[in-house]
Amino acid sequence: MSARKNHGITRRELIGGLSAIGAYTALGLPAIARGESNKHSKKEQGYPVNIFLGTGGHGHTYPGATVPFGMVQLSPDTYNDDWDWCSGYHSTDTSIMGFSHTHLSGTGCGDLLDFLVMPRIGEVHLEPGDRKDPSAGYRSTFDKKTEVATPGYYSVLLADSGITAELTATEHAGLHRYTFPASDSAHVIVDLTHVYGQLDRSLGWCSAQISGNDTLLLGHMTNAWGTNREMYAAMQFSKPFGKVDVYLDGKLVESPSGETRGKNVKLVIHYKTTADEKLHVKTGISGTGTAGAQKNLKAEIPSWDFRKIQTSAAHQWQDQLGKIQIESSRPDPDLNERTLFYTSLYHSMLGPTLFDDVDGLYRGMDGKNHQLDHGQRNYTTYSLWDTYRAEHPLFTLIHADRVPDMVNSLILMAEQSPAGMPVWPLQGTETGTMTGYHSASVMAEACAKNFSGIDWNRAYKVMHKRAFVDDYRGLNWYRKLGYIPCDLEEESVSKTLEYDYNDWGVAHVAARVGQSEDANFLLKRSRNYRNFWDQSTGFLRPKFENGSWSTPFDPIDMGHSSKWRDYTESNAWQTTFGVQHDVTSYIELLGGDQAFVAKLDQLFDGPSTLPKDAPPDIAGMIGQYAHGNEPSHHIAYLYAFAGQPHKTQQRIHQIVTTLYSNSLDGIAGNEDCGQMSAWFILSAIGFYSVDPVSTKYIIGTPLYDRVTLNLAGGKKLIIEARRESAESIYINSAELDGKPHSKSWFHHADVERGGHFVFDLKNQPNEKFGASVEDRPKSELTVSA
């Protein structure tokens, strides 16, 4: 990256000066990561992250600045509508609307993008303009070669104005640094109407107040995905305002005093700038009000030291990325393999996100402000239907200190929300997206793994209401008939299976609090999936209320009619292997080991044909296995339950090495708040939770020669692979802490205090390893107090 001809900004200045580059190098992070490519020198070590991975294709990630689990995600917006812009950014765009403070990572629905800031020179435009004609609005074109991103930092040159924009962040605040050319017409747009989605339906109200000569107090309420979502900001400028123009409904407000409130509020801050003059803008955000935003800003960015905040963010990422170290003897000259792993680890820590103020005040699901107990944190942005499968199990290993707060946050939501148990909570709102209520699954996993600091009686109270009382999305039919009729409820088959797994989870908490009768009832009910088993077709098949099978039936179809789908983002092929908690019994139902394995082989080896109405989420196809969507994520590990873990090893290696890459389009589907990445992390390490509540991990095949997971209390879990050759993927034998380990699985309790696995890998499978009934994983529908 060469020096800027227009006002002399060098690459060194772009990332914060010589000291800042030194800090990144010392931290083991790549000094530069460009949007166009992410090639690293052979000498680079540490934890390289390609921030742009997933910003192409349908990954839906964002490239901006944040800290681990941070409430602020300060990032560029290239568009604020349509599916591939759920994060506000897509790598195919060539113009930027501005920089907003909150973003979603990898979701299939869009929201947030709070408080857009755009620096400019020249004529004032109040509208962003069209992507096809950026000059008609306040947008700016940019060259992707000028984009720079490292963990906690983002920069780009705005080509139309010659302004260099730099961003960094703390947990509750963002810091902008804009380097201007000399101009008498410099200004900054603050657009409070900038939200995700169409303005007429997505924005409820917005408000602005000028405080002193350098601060704006801002707020708005949005209805994009979450309804009546409120967010507030305190935005301070390093240079006193030259002049501030406030516009309400497109008209200039004369001598604004106090609050300006309405449906359409925008501000323009005017300056005269000298060549290379740097303007800083720091913004604290809060869900509780502008007072909370001011507290957050004062506590976390008290000065204007951009490099200090940037370096602090880098240190936080260094610390968290260092929770796992990988070692590999395979040639990796461009660090693609290493970058893919650490980018996945980075993505796994972009959600859930914190949603509290520095003093513990937070906005609850009832729309009211509440005070946390001392030392407790509040989280939001739980993509639970996705993340209960791999991300939360990963957290129980490397973020055990955060698990109680995450679970307690879910309990508080369930207690405060009119909607009850959280399904997909987002910043004080319940989106209700996806099937089941997998807050129960996350709670139950923590219960089964004996996490402390959680009131299980409170947890069971809200769980019991959903499991036994609530008239919620077919649950009454589920209770009454043992299944959900496809003529009365959409996505009936998938919902039944999700409720089965929720029953399995709730039963664990019931047993924990002494409700053994409830626990036993729920265990029995968790086999409701059997009511959909159709022996004649060999699939889980939708059923009408009268008990007859739906027609017509084709296993690749989404449902039996055009009215609605019978499966959630899947078809009968994927859903037939959707049972996670009762696999051993299910194998018997399908005809035993040989029949089950043959059916799995059909899934993977058959054609990838999908109907015309298949959602784009069904992606990453290997036969009818769809890795781009979560219902398939456990399926390759099911071979182990039938005594053929060598087939699990082959399929996992295939998925890990062909469906992920260090590229803009490096994820087969939406990132889904870290689930796609968490699957890769666990599977590349060498194990995965088919059923997280069981606390069992199923062994796959390690991708690296040695992996060290740094657990709580300084303990280490080491996974070592000793290979016959570089191509060896099949486990010949295993040891745990120096003793032979013949099982193709292990318990969380076996490793939560550390351990050392050694796997001997060969080029050809050892079909005896993990094959015996004693050595294969077994599902047992029992729980203990």
C-alpha positions in Angstrom: 0.0 0.0 0.0 1.7 3.1 -1.2 1.5 6.7 0.2 -1.6 8.6 -0.5 -1.0 11.2 -3.2 -3.7 13.5 -2.1 -2.6 14.2 1.5 0.3 12.0 2.2 -1.2 9.2 4.4 1.2 6.3 4.5 0.5 2.7 5.3 2.2 3.2 8.6 -0.1 6.1 9.5 -3.1 4.0 8.4 -2.7 1.5 11.2 -1.9 3.9 13.9 1.8 4.8 13.6 5.0 3.0 14.1 4.3 2.0 17.7 0.9 0.6 16.8 2.4 -1.6 14.0 5.0 -2.7 16.5 2.2 -3.6 19.0 0.4 -5.8 16.4 3.6 -7.6 15.4 4.6 -8.1 19.0 1.1 -9.5 19.7 1.5 -12.1 17.0 -1.1 -10.5 14.8 -0.7 -9.7 11.1 -0.1 -6.0 10.7 -2.1 -5.8 7.5 -5.2 -7.7 6.3 -6.6 -6.3 3.1 -10.1 -6.7 1.7 -8.8 -7.8 -1.7 -6.6 -10.6 -0.5 -5.1 -11.9 2.7 -1.6 -13.2 1.9 0.9 -13.2 4.7 4.7 -13.6 4.6 6.3 -16.8 5.6 7.9 -15.2 8.5 4.6 -14.1 10.2 3.7 -16.1 13.3 1.0 -15.9 16.0 -2.7 -15.7 15.3 -3.4 -14.4 11.8 -7.0 -13.4 11.2 -8.7 -12.7 7.8 -11.4 -10.2 8.9 -12.8 -10.3 5.4 -13.5 -14.0 5.3 -17.2 -14.5 5.0 -18.0 -11.0 3.7 -18.5 -12.5 0.3 -20.9 -15.2 -0.9 -23.6 -15.7 1.7 -21.4 -15.5 4.8 -23.0 -12.3 6.0 -20.0 -11.2 8.2 -18.8 -7.7 8.7 -15.2 -6.4 8.6 -15.2 -3.7 11.2 -13.7 -3.2 14.7 -14.9 -4.9 17.8 -13.6 -6.7 20.9 -14.4 -10.2 22.0 -18.2 -10.4 22.7 -18.3 -6.6 22.6 -21.5 -4.6 22.5 -20.0 -2.2 19.8 -19.2 -3.4 16.3 -18.0 -0.3 14.5 -18.0 -1.2 10.8 -18.6 0.2 7.3 -22.1 -0.2 5.7 -22.3 -0.6 2.0 -26.0 -1.3 1.9 -28.8 -1.7 4.5 -31.4 -4.0 3.0 -31.8 -7.4 1.3 -30.6 -10.8 2.4 -26.9 -10.6 1.5 -26.5 -7.4 3.5 -27.7 -8.7 6.8 -24.4 -7.4 8.3 -24.6 -4.1 6.4 -21.6 -5.1 4.2 -20.9 -7.2 1.2 -17.5 -7.6 -0.6 -19.0 -7.0 -4.0 -19.9 -3.4 -3.3 -17.7 -0.5 -4.3 -19.2 2.3 -2.3 -19.7 3.0 1.4 -22.7 4.7 3.1 -20.8 5.4 6.3 -19.8 3.8 9.6 -22.3 2.5 12.1 -21.8 1.1 15.6 -23.7 -2.2 15.8 -23.7 -5.2 13.4 -24.8 -8.8 13.3 -22.3 -11.5 12.3 -23.5 -14.1 9.8 -27.2 -14.0 10.5 -29.9 -14.8 8.0 -32.0 -11.8 9.0 -30.9 -8.2 9.2 -31.1 -5.5 11.9 -29.0 -3.0 13.9 -26.6 -0.6 12.0 -27.2 2.0 14.7 -26.0 5.7 14.4 -24.3 6.1 11.0 -21.4 8.6 10.8 -20.1 9.7 7.4 -17.2 12.3 7.0 -17.3 14.3 3.8 -16.2 17.4 2.0 -18.1 19.5 -0.5 -21.8 19.7 -1.1 -24.0 18.5 1.7 -26.3 15.5 0.9 -28.9 14.3 3.4 -29.6 11.0 1.6 -27.1 8.2 1.0 -27.7 7.9 -2.7 -28.0 4.7 -4.8 -25.2 2.2 -5.1 -25.4 2.7 -8.9 -24.9 6.4 -8.5 -22.9 7.1 -5.2 -22.2 10.8 -6.2 -25.9 11.6 -5.9 -25.8 11.2 -2.1 -23.4 11.1 0.8 -22.0 7.7 -0.2 -18.3 7.4 -1.2 -16.6 5.1 -3.6 -13.6 3.2 -2.3 -10.9 0.9 -3.6 -10.7 -2.4 -1.8 -7.0 -2.3 -1.9 -7.1 0.5 0.6 -9.2 -1.5 3.1 -7.2 -2.6 6.1 -8.5 -4.8 8.9 -7.0 -6.5 12.0 -8.8 -7.7 15.1 -10.1 -4.5 16.7 -9.2 -2.2 13.8 -10.5 -1.2 10.4 -9.5 1.5 7.9 -10.4 2.6 4.4 -9.7 5.5 2.1 -12.9 7.3 1.0 -12.0 7.9 -2.6 -14.4 10.7 -3.4 -13.2 13.0 -0.6 -9.7 11.7 0.1 -10.6 11.2 3.7 -9.0 8.3 5.5 -11.4 6.6 8.0 -10.1 4.5 10.9 -12.1 2.6 13.5 -11.4 0.9 16.7 -13.6 -0.1 19.7 -14.0 -1.0 23.3 -16.8 -3.1 24.8 -19.3 -0.3 25.0 -17.8 2.4 22.7 -16.3 3.1 19.3 -13.6 5.5 18.3 -13.4 6.9 14.8 -10.3 8.8 13.4 -10.8 10.7 10.2 -7.9 12.3 8.4 -9.1 15.2 6.2 -7.5 17.1 3.4 -7.5 20.9 3.6 -11.1 22.1 3.0 -13.5 24.9 3.9 -16.4 22.5 3.3 -15.6 19.5 5.6 -18.5 18.1 7.4 -19.8 14.9 9.1 -23.2 13.4 8.5 -24.9 11.7 11.5 -28.0 9.9 10.1 -30.4 8.6 12.7 -32.7 7.2 10.1 -30.1 4.8 8.9 -31.3 1.3 10.0 -31.6 -2.1 8.4 -34.6 -2.4 6.0 -37.1 0.0 4.4 -37.4 3.2 6.4 -41.2 3.4 6.4 -41.4 0.1 8.4 -38.1 -0.1 10.2 -37.9 3.1 12.1 -40.2 4.1 14.9 -38.7 7.4 16.1 -35.4 9.1 16.5 -34.1 11.9 18.6 -31.1 14.2 18.9 -29.9 16.8 21.4 -26.8 19.0 21.2 -24.9 19.0 24.4 -22.2 21.8 24.8 -20.1 22.5 21.8 -18.8 19.0 21.1 -21.3 16.3 22.0 -24.5 14.8 20.6 -27.0 12.8 22.6 -28.9 10.4 20.3 -31.5 7.7 20.3 -33.9 5.8 18.1 -36.4 2.9 18.1 -36.3 0.4 15.3 -38.6 -2.4 14.0 -36.4 -4.2 11.5 -36.2 -7.7 13.0 -36.6 -7.0 16.6 -39.7 -5.0 17.4 -39.5 -1.8 19.4 -35.7 -2.1 19.8 -34.3 1.0 21.5 -30.7 2.2 21.3 -29.0 5.3 22.5 -25.6 7.0 22.0 -23.4 9.8 23.3 -21.2 11.0 20.5 -18.4 13.4 21.3 -16.1 15.1 18.7 -12.5 16.0 19.4 -12.9 19.4 17.8 -15.6 21.9 18.9 -18.4 22.2 16.4 -18.0 24.8 13.8 -21.7 24.7 13.1 -24.4 22.1 13.6 -27.3 21.8 11.3 -30.2 19.7 12.5 -32.8 18.5 10.0 -36.3 17.2 10.8 -38.1 15.6 7.9 -35.6 17.1 5.5 -36.1 20.7 6.8 -33.5 22.7 8.7 -34.4 23.3 12.3 -33.7 27.0 13.1 -31.7 27.5 16.4 -32.3 23.9 17.7 -32.5 23.8 21.5 -33.4 20.8 23.6 -34.4 17.5 22.0 -35.3 17.2 18.3 -37.6 14.2 17.9 -39.4 12.7 15.0 -39.4 10.1 12.3 -36.6 11.6 10.3 -33.7 13.4 12.2 -30.3 14.0 10.7 -27.4 16.2 11.7 -24.6 17.8 9.8 -21.5 19.0 11.7 -19.5 21.6 9.7 -15.7 22.2 10.0 -12.8 23.9 8.2 -9.9 21.5 8.1 -6.2 21.8 7.3 -4.2 19.2 5.3 -3.9 15.9 7.2 -6.0 17.2 10.1 -7.4 14.4 12.2 -10.9 14.5 13.7 -11.8 12.0 16.3 -15.3 10.9 17.1 -16.0 8.7 20.1 -19.4 7.1 20.7 -20.7 5.3 23.7 -23.9 3.3 23.2 -26.5 1.9 25.6 -29.9 0.2 25.6 -30.9 2.1 28.7 -30.7 5.7 27.6 -28.3 8.5 26.8 -27.2 8.7 30.4 -26.0 5.1 30.2 -24.3 5.9 26.9 -22.4 8.8 28.5 -21.3 6.6 31.5 -20.0 4.0 29.1 -18.1 6.5 27.0 -16.5 8.2 30.0 -15.5 4.9 31.5 -13.9 3.3 28.5 -12.6 6.2 26.2 -11.8 9.1 28.5 -9.1 10.5 26.2 -8.5 10.9 22.4 -5.6 8.3 22.3 -6.6 6.3 19.2 -3.5 4.1 19.3 -4.1 3.2 23.0 -7.6 2.0 22.3 -6.5 0.2 19.2 -3.7 -1.6 21.0 -5.9 -2.5 23.9 -8.4 -4.1 21.5 -5.5 -6.0 19.9 -4.3 -7.2 23.3 -7.8 -8.5 24.1 -8.0 -10.4 20.9 -4.4 -11.7 21.5 -5.5 -13.0 24.8 -8.7 -14.7 23.6 -7.2 -16.2 20.4 -4.5 -17.6 22.5 -6.9 -19.9 24.2 -6.2 -22.4 21.5 -2.8 -23.1 19.9 -2.4 -25.2 16.8 0.7 -26.8 15.4 1.1 -28.5 12.1 4.0 -29.9 10.0 2.2 -29.5 6.7 3.5 -26.8 4.5 1.4 -23.6 4.8 3.5 -20.9 3.1 0.7 -18.3 2.8 -0.7 -19.2 6.3 -4.0 -20.1 4.8 -4.6 -23.1 7.0 -3.5 -21.2 10.1 -5.5 -18.1 9.1 -8.7 -20.2 8.5 -8.5 -21.6 12.1 -7.9 -18.3 13.9 -10.5 -16.5 11.8 -12.9 -19.2 12.8 -12.0 -18.7 16.4 -12.3 -14.9 16.0 -15.8 -15.3 14.5 -16.9 -17.6 17.4 -16.3 -14.7 19.7 -18.5 -12.1 17.9 -21.7 -13.4 19.7 -23.4 -13.5 22.0 -22.7 -9.9 22.6 -22.7 -7.9 25.9 -25.8 -5.8 26.5 -25.3 -3.9 29.7 -23.9 -0.6 30.9 -20.6 -0.3 32.9 -22.6 0.1 36.1 -24.7 -3.1 35.5 -27.9 -1.4 34.2 -29.5 -3.1 31.2 -32.7 -3.0 29.2 -34.7 -6.1 29.8 -37.1 -8.0 27.6 -40.0 -6.2 29.2 -38.8 -2.8 27.9 -37.7 -1.7 31.4 -34.3 -1.0 32.8 -33.0 -3.4 35.4 -29.9 -3.6 37.6 -27.6 -6.7 37.5 -26.1 -8.2 40.6 -22.6 -7.0 41.3 -20.1 -8.7 39.0 -22.8 -10.2 36.7 -22.9 -9.4 32.9 -25.8 -9.4 30.6 -25.6 -10.9 27.1 -27.8 -10.7 24.0 -27.8 -11.8 20.3 -28.3 -15.5 20.9 -28.7 -17.4 17.6 -29.8 -20.4 19.7 -31.2 -22.8 17.0 -27.7 -22.6 15.5 -25.3 -22.1 18.4 -26.5 -24.7 20.9 -24.9 -27.3 18.7 -21.2 -26.3 18.7 -20.6 -22.8 19.8 -21.9 -23.1 23.3 -20.2 -26.5 23.8 -16.9 -24.7 22.7 -17.6 -22.0 25.3 -17.9 -24.7 28.1 -14.3 -25.6 27.3 -12.4 -22.3 26.6 -14.8 -19.7 28.0 -16.1 -21.5 31.1 -15.9 -18.2 33.0 -18.6 -16.7 30.7 -21.0 -19.6 30.8 -22.8 -18.7 34.0 -23.5 -15.2 32.9 -24.7 -16.4 29.5 -27.1 -18.8 31.2 -28.2 -16.3 33.8 -28.9 -13.8 31.0 -31.2 -16.4 29.4 -33.0 -17.0 32.7 -33.6 -13.2 33.2 -34.9 -12.9 29.6 -37.4 -15.8 30.2 -38.6 -14.2 33.4 -39.0 -10.7 32.0 -40.1 -11.4 28.4 -43.8 -11.6 27.6 -42.7 -14.3 25.1 -41.3 -16.5 27.8 -38.3 -18.7 27.1 -35.8 -17.0 24.7 -35.8 -18.3 21.1 -33.7 -15.7 19.2 -33.3 -12.7 21.6 -31.9 -9.4 20.2 -31.2 -6.4 22.4 -34.2 -6.4 24.6 -36.5 -7.9 21.9 -37.6 -11.4 21.0 -37.4 -12.1 17.3 -39.0 -15.5 17.7 -36.9 -16.8 14.7 -36.4 -20.5 14.1 -38.0 -23.5 15.8 -37.8 -25.0 19.2 -36.7 -23.0 22.3 -33.0 -23.8 22.5 -32.4 -21.5 25.4 -33.4 -24.7 27.2 -30.7 -26.6 25.5 -28.0 -24.1 26.5 -29.2 -24.0 30.1 -29.4 -27.8 30.2 -25.9 -28.3 28.9 -24.5 -26.0 31.6 -26.6 -27.9 34.2 -25.4 -31.3 33.0 -21.8 -30.1 33.0 -22.3 -28.9 36.6 -21.6 -25.2 36.2 -22.0 -23.2 39.4 -23.4 -19.8 40.0 -26.7 -20.6 38.4 -30.1 -20.8 40.2 -31.5 -24.0 38.7 -34.8 -23.6 40.6 -35.4 -20.3 38.7 -34.3 -21.9 35.5 -36.7 -24.8 35.9 -39.6 -22.5 36.7 -39.4 -20.8 33.3 -38.6 -24.1 31.5 -41.6 -25.9 33.1 -43.9 -23.2 31.9 -42.8 -23.6 28.3 -42.6 -27.4 28.4 -46.0 -28.0 30.2 -48.1 -24.9 29.9 -47.5 -22.5 27.0 -49.6 -22.6 23.9 -46.6 -22.1 21.7 -46.2 -23.0 18.0 -47.8 -26.4 18.0 -46.8 -27.5 21.5 -50.4 -28.2 22.4 -50.6 -30.7 19.5 -47.2 -32.1 20.5 -48.5 -32.7 24.0 -52.0 -34.0 22.9 -51.1 -36.2 19.9 -47.4 -36.9 20.4 -46.7 -35.1 17.2 -47.6 -31.8 15.4 -50.0 -32.2 12.5 -48.7 -30.9 9.2 -52.2 -29.6 8.3 -52.4 -27.5 11.4 -48.9 -26.1 11.9 -46.0 -25.2 9.6 -42.6 -27.0 9.9 -44.4 -29.7 11.9 -41.8 -32.4 11.6 -38.8 -30.2 12.5 -40.7 -28.6 15.4 -41.5 -32.0 16.8 -37.9 -33.0 16.8 -36.8 -29.7 18.3 -39.3 -30.1 21.1 -38.1 -33.6 21.7 -34.6 -32.2 22.2 -35.9 -29.5 24.4 -37.7 -32.1 26.5 -34.5 -34.0 26.9 -32.7 -30.8 28.1 -35.5 -29.7 30.5 -35.6 -33.2 32.0 -32.0 -32.7 33.2 -32.8 -29.5 35.0 -36.0 -31.1 36.4 -34.0 -33.9 37.9 -31.4 -31.4 39.3 -34.1 -29.6 41.3 -35.8 -32.8 42.5 -38.7 -33.0 40.1 -38.1 -36.6 39.1 -41.7 -37.3 38.0 -41.5 -34.4 35.6 -38.1 -35.6 34.4 -39.3 -39.1 33.7 -42.3 -37.8 31.8 -40.2 -35.5 29.7 -37.8 -38.3 28.9 -40.6 -40.5 27.6 -42.1 -37.6 25.6 -38.7 -36.8 24.0 -39.3 -39.9 21.8 -42.3 -38.2 20.1 -40.2 -38.3 16.8 -41.1 -42.0 16.5 -44.7 -40.9 15.5 -43.2 -39.6 12.3 -41.3 -42.7 11.3 -42.6 -44.2 8.1 -41.2 -47.7 7.6 -42.6 -47.9 4.0 -40.5 -44.9 2.9 -37.6 -45.0 5.4 -38.1 -41.4 6.4 -39.5 -39.2 9.1 -42.7 -38.1 7.3 -45.3 -35.5 8.0 -48.7 -36.6 9.3 -52.2 -35.1 9.3 -54.3 -34.5 12.4 -56.3 -37.7 11.6 -53.1 -39.8 11.7 -52.7 -40.4 8.0 -49.5 -39.7 6.1 -49.3 -36.6 4.1 -49.3 -36.8 0.3 -47.6 -36.4 -2.0 -44.2 -37.3 -0.4 -40.8 -36.9 -1.9 -37.8 -36.8 0.5 -36.1 -33.9 -1.3 -39.2 -31.7 -0.9 -39.7 -29.1 1.8 -43.3 -30.1 2.4 -46.4 -31.7 1.1 -48.1 -28.5 -0.2 -47.3 -25.0 -1.3 -49.1 -23.6 1.8 -46.1 -24.0 4.0 -43.0 -26.2 4.6 -43.1 -29.3 6.8 -39.3 -29.1 7.6 -37.3 -26.1 8.8 -34.7 -25.1 6.2 -34.3 -28.8 5.4 -36.0 -31.8 3.8 -36.8 -35.3 4.8 -33.3 -36.5 4.1 -31.6 -34.1 6.6 -34.5 -34.3 9.1 -34.5 -38.1 9.2 -31.1 -37.9 10.7 -32.1 -35.0 13.0 -32.4 -37.1 16.2 -29.5 -36.1 18.5 -30.3 -37.4 22.0 -31.7 -40.9 21.3 -29.5 -42.2 18.5 -28.9 -45.7 19.9 -32.6 -46.4 20.1 -33.2 -44.7 16.7 -30.6 -47.0 15.0 -32.7 -49.9 16.2 -35.9 -48.3 14.8 -34.2 -47.9 11.4 -33.3 -51.6 11.3 -29.9 -51.8 13.2 -26.4 -50.9 12.5 -26.1 -52.0 8.9 -29.3 -50.5 7.8 -28.5 -47.2 9.6 -25.0 -47.0 8.0 -26.4 -47.8 4.6 -29.0 -45.0 5.0 -26.2 -42.6 6.0 -24.2 -43.6 3.0 -27.2 -42.9 0.8 -27.4 -39.4 2.3 -23.8 -38.6 1.5 -23.5 -40.5 -1.8 -26.8 -39.6 -3.5 -27.5 -36.6 -5.8 -27.7 -33.1 -4.4 -31.0 -32.4 -6.1 -33.2 -29.9 -4.3 -36.7 -28.6 -5.2 -37.1 -25.1 -6.8 -38.5 -23.7 -3.5 -35.5 -24.8 -1.4 -34.2 -21.9 0.7 -30.7 -20.6 0.0 -29.7 -21.7 3.5 -29.5 -25.3 2.3 -25.9 -25.1 0.9 -22.6 -26.8 1.1 -24.0 -30.0 -0.4 -22.4 -33.5 -0.2 -25.2 -35.6 -1.6 -28.2 -34.6 0.6 -25.9 -33.6 3.5 -26.1 -29.8 3.7 -23.3 -28.4 5.7 -24.3 -24.8 5.1 -27.2 -25.3 7.4 -27.2 -26.5 11.0 -29.6 -29.5 10.9 -26.8 -31.4 9.2 -24.0 -30.5 11.5 -24.0 -33.6 13.7 -24.8 -36.1 11.0 -21.3 -37.2 9.9 -20.6 -38.2 13.5 -23.6 -40.6 13.6 -21.5 -43.4 12.0 -19.7 -43.7 15.4 -22.9 -44.7 17.1 -23.3 -47.6 14.7 -19.7 -48.8 15.3 -18.1 -47.3 12.1 -16.2 -44.3 13.3 -13.8 -44.6 10.4 -16.6 -43.4 8.2 -17.0 -40.4 10.5 -13.3 -39.7 10.2 -13.4 -39.8 6.4 -16.5 -37.5 6.1 -15.3 -35.0 8.7 -11.9 -34.7 6.9 -13.8 -34.2 3.6 -16.0 -31.4 5.1 -13.2 -29.6 7.0 -10.9 -29.6 3.9 -13.4 -28.8 1.2 -16.2 -26.6 2.6 -14.0 -24.0 4.4 -11.4 -21.8 2.9 -9.4 -18.6 3.7 -11.3 -16.5 1.2 -14.1 -13.9 1.0 -16.5 -16.8 0.3 -14.9 -19.2 2.7 -18.0 -20.4 4.5 -20.6 -22.7 3.0 -23.7 -20.7 4.1 -24.4 -18.0 6.7 -21.8 -17.8 9.5 -24.8 -17.8 12.0 -23.2 -15.9 14.9 -20.3 -18.3 15.2 -21.9 -21.8 14.7 -20.3 -22.5 11.3 -16.9 -21.5 12.7 -17.4 -23.4 16.0 -18.2 -26.5 14.1 -14.9 -26.1 12.1 -12.9 -25.4 15.3 -14.1 -28.5 17.2 -14.0 -30.8 14.2 -10.5 -29.6 13.2 -9.4 -30.2 16.7 -10.8 -33.7 16.6 -14.2 -34.0 18.3 -17.7 -32.7 18.4 -20.9 -32.8 20.5 -23.7 -34.6 18.7 -25.8 -34.1 21.8 -24.3 -31.3 24.0 -26.7 -32.1 26.9 -25.3 -35.6 27.2 -21.9 -34.0 27.9 -20.3 -36.5 25.4 -17.9 -35.6 22.7 -17.6 -37.8 19.6 -14.1 -38.3 18.3 -13.6 -37.4 14.6 -10.2 -36.9 13.2 -7.7 -34.2 14.1 -6.6 -31.9 11.3 -3.4 -30.6 13.1 -0.5 -32.4 14.7 -1.0 -30.8 18.1 -3.6 -28.6 19.6 -3.5 -27.1 23.0 -6.8 -25.7 24.6 -6.2 -23.5 27.5 -9.0 -24.3 30.0 -10.1 -22.5 33.1 -7.7 -22.5 36.0 -4.6 -22.8 33.9 -5.4 -26.4 32.8 -4.6 -27.6 29.4 -6.3 -30.1 27.1 -3.8 -31.4 24.5 -4.8 -33.2 21.3 -1.8 -34.8 19.7 -1.8 -36.6 16.3 1.0 -38.9 15.3 0.6 -39.8 11.6 1.9 -42.5 9.4 2.1 -39.9 6.7 0.8 -36.4 6.0 -2.3 -38.0 4.4 -3.1 -40.1 7.5 -6.7 -39.3 8.7 -7.8 -42.7 10.2 -7.5 -43.3 13.9 -5.6 -46.6 14.5 -5.5 -46.2 18.3 -5.7 -43.6 21.0 -4.4 -42.8 24.5 -5.8 -40.4 27.1 -3.3 -39.4 29.8 -1.0 -42.3 28.9 -3.7 -45.0 29.1 -5.2 -46.8 26.1 -8.5 -45.2 25.0 -10.5 -47.6 22.8 -13.7 -45.6 22.8 -14.7 -43.3 20.0 -16.0 -40.8 22.5 -15.4 -39.2 25.9 -17.2 -37.2 28.5 -16.7 -33.5 29.3 -15.8 -34.6 32.8 -12.9 -36.5 31.4 -11.2 -33.4 30.1 -12.7 -30.4 31.9 -9.6 -30.3 34.2 -7.2 -30.9 31.4 -5.8 -34.0 29.7 -3.6 -35.3 26.9 -5.0 -37.3 24.0 -2.6 -39.0 21.6 -4.0 -40.4 18.4 -2.1 -42.7 16.2 -3.3 -42.1 12.6 -2.9 -44.3 9.6 -3.6 -44.0 5.9 -6.1 -46.9 6.0 -8.9 -47.3 8.5 -8.8 -49.5 11.5 -12.3 -50.8 11.4 -11.9 -52.3 14.9 -11.3 -49.0 16.7 -14.5 -47.9 18.4 -16.5 -50.7 16.7 -17.6 -52.8 19.7 -20.8 -52.0 21.5 -18.7 -51.2 24.6 -16.6 -48.6 22.8 -19.1 -46.8 20.7 -21.1 -43.8 22.0 -24.5 -44.8 23.5 -27.6 -42.7 24.0 -29.3 -43.4 27.3 -32.5 -41.7 28.2 -31.8 -41.4 31.9 -30.9 -38.4 34.1 -29.7 -38.1 37.6 -30.1 -35.4 40.2 
